[in-house]
Amino acid sequence: MRTLIFLLAICISGTAVSQTGTIQGTVTDALTNEPILLATISIPGTTTGTTTDVEGNYVLTDLTPGLYTVQVSYIGYEDQTRQEIQVTSARPVRLDFKLEEQTTQLEEIVVKASPFKRTEESPLSLRTIGVAEIQRNPGGNRDISKVIQTLPGVTSVSSFRNDLIIRGGAPNENRFYG
């Protein structure tokens, strides 16, 4: 009976002290050699992954010995993948990455405005005045030219002419519809 307990204890202790490996290294910018903060290091096909710290260092632990593919990605940089990385329980694997900035060629964008489309947000300088407003206007004496001169941005050339200047335009640029 003691022999059975002793053999069982050896089997349990052997599995409790399972051998695992580690991959560690740094991720830096290839051009400036600056560390890249929060780059993602993962092993595709598994849920194992980590991110880099402030100094660009990372550590992947508790890996069973074997061959692995390690992938590094970061926004604005090209992804890098290293394949067949041999992990053993004897010593940690040192795997450094130097990421290159990703350049993207954008296609041409053409913006065209429709010359005939009017929206409520940007109306033309148009003001409609009804008969009731002309009659109510003080000092207008039911004269449309005098009523229009009271609006903001409207002036007249002289007192003996009915020409109107609206926001710096010439008198011949105005149209009146009845």
TINU-968508 format. One record per residue (C-alpha): residue in one letter; chain; residue number from 0; z, x, y negated. Coordinates in nm, 4 decimals. Example, Ala and Ser with C-alpha at 12.3 -4.5 7.8 and 13.67 -1.06 7.14 Angstrom:
% TINU-968508
- residu  chaine  num  c3  c1  c2
- a  A  0  0.7800  1.2300  0.4500
- s  A  1  0.7140  1.3670  0.1060
//
This chain:
% TINU-968508
- residu  chaine  num  c3  c1  c2
- m  A  0  0.0000  0.0000  0.0000
- r  A  1  0.0805  0.2853  -0.2363
- t  A  2  -0.2570  0.4397  -0.1602
- l  A  3  -0.4338  0.1181  -0.2589
- i  A  4  -0.2447  0.0975  -0.5900
- f  A  5  -0.3173  0.4642  -0.6573
- l  A  6  -0.6937  0.4158  -0.5950
- l  A  7  -0.6975  0.1049  -0.8128
- a  A  8  -0.5235  0.2933  -1.0968
- i  A  9  -0.7810  0.5730  -1.0764
- c  A  10  -1.0734  0.3267  -1.0944
- i  A  11  -0.9231  0.1434  -1.3938
- s  A  12  -0.8449  0.4653  -1.5820
- g  A  13  -1.1965  0.5948  -1.5169
- t  A  14  -1.3551  0.2887  -1.6767
- a  A  15  -1.1054  0.2855  -1.9637
- v  A  16  -1.2055  0.6394  -2.0607
- s  A  17  -1.5779  0.5663  -2.0657
- q  A  18  -1.7930  0.8327  -2.2233
- t  A  19  -1.9693  0.7367  -2.5478
- g  A  20  -2.1894  0.9267  -2.7878
- t  A  21  -2.2336  0.9434  -3.1652
- i  A  22  -2.5277  0.9821  -3.4019
- q  A  23  -2.4458  1.1031  -3.7508
- g  A  24  -2.6325  1.2448  -4.0481
- t  A  25  -2.7383  1.1923  -4.4073
- v  A  26  -3.0118  0.9977  -4.5839
- t  A  27  -3.1540  1.1566  -4.9005
- d  A  28  -3.4488  1.1201  -5.1355
- a  A  29  -3.7305  1.3514  -5.0258
- l  A  30  -3.8276  1.4464  -5.3814
- t  A  31  -3.4920  1.4856  -5.5582
- n  A  32  -3.2651  1.5452  -5.2580
- e  A  33  -3.0225  1.2872  -5.4029
- p  A  34  -2.8161  1.0896  -5.1497
- i  A  35  -2.9281  0.7304  -5.0966
- l  A  36  -2.6428  0.4811  -5.1136
- l  A  37  -2.6395  0.1793  -4.8755
- a  A  38  -2.9504  0.2699  -4.6757
- t  A  39  -2.9640  0.0764  -4.3484
- i  A  40  -2.9579  0.2706  -4.0208
- s  A  41  -3.0217  0.0654  -3.7077
- i  A  42  -3.1221  0.0908  -3.3458
- p  A  43  -3.4091  -0.1573  -3.2914
- g  A  44  -3.3519  -0.4054  -3.0109
- t  A  45  -2.9738  -0.3875  -3.0408
- t  A  46  -2.7092  -0.5117  -3.2796
- t  A  47  -2.5935  -0.1580  -3.3523
- g  A  48  -2.6332  -0.0437  -3.7114
- t  A  49  -2.4593  0.0860  -4.0203
- t  A  50  -2.5165  0.1807  -4.3845
- t  A  51  -2.4780  0.5044  -4.5741
- d  A  52  -2.1814  0.5792  -4.7963
- v  A  53  -2.1783  0.7130  -5.1536
- e  A  54  -2.2778  1.0607  -5.0360
- g  A  55  -2.5588  0.9328  -4.8111
- n  A  56  -2.3664  0.9947  -4.4864
- y  A  57  -2.3669  0.7607  -4.1875
- v  A  58  -2.2137  0.7486  -3.8376
- l  A  59  -2.3259  0.5386  -3.5394
- t  A  60  -2.0480  0.5384  -3.2782
- d  A  61  -1.9769  0.3959  -2.9318
- l  A  62  -2.3273  0.4603  -2.7999
- t  A  63  -2.3704  0.4914  -2.4271
- p  A  64  -2.5465  0.8164  -2.3360
- g  A  65  -2.9241  0.7816  -2.3181
- l  A  66  -3.2416  0.7804  -2.5273
- y  A  67  -3.2493  0.5824  -2.8531
- t  A  68  -3.4876  0.4968  -3.1339
- v  A  69  -3.3261  0.5175  -3.4784
- q  A  70  -3.4733  0.3434  -3.7818
- v  A  71  -3.3788  0.3925  -4.1498
- s  A  72  -3.4826  0.1575  -4.4303
- y  A  73  -3.4068  0.1156  -4.7968
- i  A  74  -3.5699  -0.0962  -5.0684
- g  A  75  -3.8270  0.1028  -5.2650
- y  A  76  -3.8629  0.3671  -4.9927
- e  A  77  -4.0846  0.3934  -4.6867
- d  A  78  -3.9085  0.3194  -4.3570
- q  A  79  -3.8646  0.6059  -4.1115
- t  A  80  -3.8290  0.5851  -3.7361
- r  A  81  -3.7295  0.8631  -3.4973
- q  A  82  -3.7854  0.8045  -3.1278
- e  A  83  -3.6356  0.9460  -2.8097
- i  A  84  -3.3102  1.0694  -2.9592
- q  A  85  -3.0993  1.2005  -2.6700
- v  A  86  -2.7352  1.0900  -2.7048
- t  A  87  -2.4723  1.2535  -2.4867
- s  A  88  -2.0965  1.2339  -2.4746
- a  A  89  -2.0688  1.6125  -2.5086
- r  A  90  -2.1258  1.6337  -2.8847
- p  A  91  -2.2515  1.4165  -3.1750
- v  A  92  -2.6227  1.4165  -3.2536
- r  A  93  -2.7058  1.5291  -3.6085
- l  A  94  -3.0005  1.3293  -3.7467
- d  A  95  -3.0901  1.3642  -4.1175
- f  A  96  -3.3536  1.1555  -4.2939
- k  A  97  -3.5487  1.2306  -4.6127
- l  A  98  -3.7051  0.9099  -4.7423
- e  A  99  -4.0146  0.9065  -4.9631
- e  A  100  -4.0605  0.6545  -5.2405
- q  A  101  -4.2911  0.3690  -5.1540
- t  A  102  -4.5857  0.3085  -5.3834
- t  A  103  -4.7590  -0.0258  -5.3802
- q  A  104  -5.1019  -0.0861  -5.5295
- l  A  105  -5.1051  -0.4294  -5.6889
- e  A  106  -5.4221  -0.6295  -5.7215
- e  A  107  -5.5597  -0.7418  -6.0554
- i  A  108  -5.4059  -1.0532  -6.2047
- v  A  109  -5.6138  -1.2630  -6.4431
- v  A  110  -5.4406  -1.5135  -6.6683
- k  A  111  -5.6642  -1.7753  -6.8247
- a  A  112  -5.5559  -2.0524  -7.0571
- s  A  113  -5.7517  -2.3724  -7.0756
- p  A  114  -5.8691  -2.4218  -7.4353
- f  A  115  -5.8646  -2.8002  -7.3992
- k  A  116  -5.5275  -2.8512  -7.2350
- r  A  117  -5.2534  -2.9769  -7.4658
- t  A  118  -4.8945  -2.9989  -7.3562
- e  A  119  -4.5928  -3.1598  -7.5201
- e  A  120  -4.4248  -2.8210  -7.5562
- s  A  121  -4.7014  -2.6771  -7.7759
- p  A  122  -4.8791  -2.9503  -7.9735
- l  A  123  -5.1320  -2.8774  -8.2434
- s  A  124  -5.0361  -2.9291  -8.6051
- l  A  125  -5.0964  -3.2990  -8.6003
- r  A  126  -4.9040  -3.5564  -8.7943
- t  A  127  -4.9769  -3.9262  -8.7774
- i  A  128  -4.8625  -4.1302  -9.0763
- g  A  129  -4.8640  -4.5082  -9.0609
- v  A  130  -4.9126  -4.7597  -9.3418
- a  A  131  -4.5421  -4.8470  -9.3424
- e  A  132  -4.4441  -4.4821  -9.4012
- i  A  133  -4.6921  -4.4528  -9.6895
- q  A  134  -4.5471  -4.7617  -9.8554
- r  A  135  -4.1846  -4.6466  -9.8070
- n  A  136  -4.2371  -4.2976  -9.9504
- p  A  137  -4.0648  -4.2698  -10.2913
- g  A  138  -4.2979  -4.1470  -10.5649
- g  A  139  -4.6037  -4.1753  -10.3420
- n  A  140  -4.7389  -4.4922  -10.5104
- r  A  141  -4.9199  -4.5698  -10.1851
- d  A  142  -5.1347  -4.2569  -10.2311
- i  A  143  -5.1817  -4.0709  -9.9009
- s  A  144  -5.2400  -3.7352  -10.0785
- k  A  145  -4.9049  -3.7543  -10.2594
- v  A  146  -4.7241  -3.8596  -9.9392
- i  A  147  -4.8723  -3.5654  -9.7462
- q  A  148  -4.7645  -3.3219  -10.0213
- t  A  149  -4.4001  -3.4098  -9.9458
- l  A  150  -4.4306  -3.2790  -9.5868
- p  A  151  -4.3119  -2.9236  -9.5070
- g  A  152  -4.5827  -2.6568  -9.5268
- v  A  153  -4.8131  -2.8642  -9.7515
- t  A  154  -4.9041  -2.7777  -10.1112
- s  A  155  -5.1789  -2.8784  -10.3544
- v  A  156  -5.4185  -2.6627  -10.5534
- s  A  157  -5.3717  -2.8195  -10.8950
- s  A  158  -5.2586  -3.1474  -11.0460
- f  A  159  -5.6073  -3.2852  -11.1198
- r  A  160  -5.7527  -3.2296  -10.7677
- n  A  161  -5.6676  -3.3913  -10.4341
- d  A  162  -5.7183  -3.0712  -10.2293
- l  A  163  -5.4352  -2.9892  -9.9858
- i  A  164  -5.3352  -2.6500  -9.8518
- i  A  165  -5.1539  -2.6738  -9.5182
- r  A  166  -4.9674  -2.3648  -9.3976
- g  A  167  -5.1957  -2.1154  -9.5709
- g  A  168  -5.5256  -2.2762  -9.4672
- a  A  169  -5.8097  -2.3592  -9.7002
- p  A  170  -5.8655  -2.7155  -9.8276
- n  A  171  -6.1913  -2.7417  -9.6313
- e  A  172  -6.0046  -2.6812  -9.3025
- n  A  173  -5.8299  -3.0208  -9.3101
- r  A  174  -5.9663  -3.3402  -9.1608
- f  A  175  -5.8649  -3.6934  -9.2465
- y  A  176  -5.9347  -3.9838  -9.0131
- g  A  177  -5.8921  -4.3443  -9.1146
//
